[in-house]
Amino acid sequence: VPFLLVALWAFARGSPDLHARLLAHRTYGPMLRDWELRRAIPVRGKVASIGAMSASLLVLALTTERIWTTVAVGAVMAAVAAYILSRPS
């Protein structure tokens, strides 16, 4: 998804035709239009991203011996999760 957002941004500035094709895409178009117009993230996307971050943090906590690494990564993930949750659905 981040790569699609970067492509949408780049095409909006460099290729209006490709920008329009991305927005008209059957699968990705609705999500990209929501992001471009309202900076919205679908509820399914929020659940998936926060779930993946939580699972990754759990794996990190179970496999690393350095607690500060887990704490630092957890703090970054918490900030990203707060941003994701702050976006409209």
N, C-alpha and C positions, 0 to 999 in steps of 0.2 A: 504493500500500500504506500509506503513512503516514496518508492520509486515512481509509482503512478502519479502521486502528487507533484513530484519534481518534474515529471514529463508534462503534466498539465500546465504547470507554471511556465516551463520553457516554451512549450508550443503556443501558449497564449501570447508570448512576446515574439516568437520567431516564425510560426507557421499557423495562421488562423485555420487553415483547412484541417491540419492534424489535430488541432485543439477541438474543433467541432466534431471530428471523428471520435475522439476520446469521450466527449460528452454524450455522443449518440450511441456509444457502445451498449449492447444489451445487458451485459453483466455489470460492468464497472461504471457506466454512465450515471445512474441514479446516485450512487455514492459520491462520485466526483462532483456532480452538480450540487448536491447538498453541502459538500465541503466548500466549493467555490462561492456559493451564494450565502450560506449561513454559518460556515465553519462548524458544521454539525457532524457528529460521529454516530452511526447507528448503535442501538443498544447491543446488538449482537457483537459488533466490533469492540465495544467497550468491555463486554464480558470476556471475550476472547483475549484481548490484549492484557487485561489485568490478571486473568487466569494464567496466561503464559508467563507473565512477570513473576507471579507468586510461585509457580512451579519452578521457575529458574532460580529464584532466591532460595527455595527449599533445597534444591540440588546443590547449590553453592554452599549453603550452611552445612549440609551433610558431608561435603567432600573437601572442604578447606579447613585448615588448622588455624588460620589467622582470623580472629574474630573481627578485627578492624576492616578487613576486606569485605566481609559480609555486611557489616554495619554501613560502610560507605556505599556499597552497591544498593543496599536496601534503602538508604536515604535518597539516592538518585531515582530509584524505581518508585518510591513514594511520591516524589515530586512529579514524575511523569504521570503516575496514576491520578494525582490531584488535577493535573492539567486535562487529562482525558475526561475525567468526571465533570470538569467544569464546562465542557463543551455541550451545546444543546444536542438533543437526540433527534 
